[in-house]
């Protein structure tokens, strides 16, 4: 499982050195090959820094007292990541730092612990923000819900590429996941074997995020605050994101004069000018989305109007580090509304709505039957108005939930909708709707 764009196989990667590739992509502002590479292969960045490109990356620093690792990758990639690490260094992993508690960052920790036990090393000390344990406990409390939404978000992903989200595992948090031994609140300095690392808390994709500054290396470790696609600040199925705080962290990073930036997804970046361009571009789009959304909220506009009016400049969305291939600006606008305005969208009818099926049945009656809704939805879809087509086909399916003709049309409309979308999140949700109707059609045929 990966952010897009991704290599489908090793042949799609033509530039082996990730720093060389990122320099070319940033200098030219165009990508001719994938910038999010999930290979489980290690690249030596300097003599004592390595990156293993996976989902997510493991970033490793060599010190006099052993290795310091940022993140552990996911459960199903953990072993492969450790194998690649051990081809480079056999030293014990002294410290494991979680940039945040998402499972593609902590799920592979079981493999790290198992490796330590096999080699007779002590377990690494695990560091993270104080909200990481809260996140993991919340995942346990909402185990089935999180499994469901991630299967929908990453629908169709093979279990071998997942984090246990598409497997038959009953546990969302993998058994053996190492929880933090040491937590901090705002800032913390870790010194290991002559290497000083400054942890900084910064809300962004999550409320438990850590980014790090290593002064002696002039290096930033950014976690998911840089992911080489449009920032994941609006995910429609997940808890609150923090776009303005995200931008503030990026602005703070820009003050350090970094010469190397190591993200948890995507390519390492070398050179202060390149680093600050990418950080500044991401901060700018987030700040503008917040400002434009709040301006319309202050005018009293409804959420539906704001979603359709607030946009990001097309030129920005064409940059290789801002393409909406995972999340997208429309979803960020909704998250901004949720943060500043609550859950009600300012439509009086939606405050205390009728049951959806009752509304659907009434609309079917007014239009002359479910068949008319389906027919009109198909016409709209054929002309490219997939937004409206999806509304109508949903009403038809609500009014006639077991009708295989309705669901055949619904499946086809969502197949068209999925193919027209760029972001993985949209594609996953529309594919789930398509599969839902396919199953109903198939069950009718099997009877």
Protein Blocks (a to p, Z undefined) as FASTA:
>chain_A
ZZddddfbfklpmblblmlmmmmmmmnopafbdfbdcehpacdfblmbccdddddddddd
ddfkbccdehjbjfklmmmmmmmmmmmpmcdcfbacdfbfcfklmmmmmmmmmmmmmnop
acddddddfklmmmmmmmmmmmmmmmmmmmmmmgoiafklmgollmmbfbfbaghiacdf
bdcfkbccddeehiacddddddffbmkbccdddfklopacekjmbgoiacdfkbfkbccd
dfklmmmmmmmmmmnopabdcdfedjddehjklmmmmmmmmmmmmmmmmmmmmmmmmnop
afklmmmmpccdfklmmpmklccfkbcfklmmmmmmmmmnojbeoiaklmmccdfklmmm
mmmmmnopaklmmmmmmmmmmnopamlmmmmmmmmmmmmmmbmklmmmmmmmmmmmmmmp
mbfklmmmmmmmmmmmmmmmmmmmmZZ
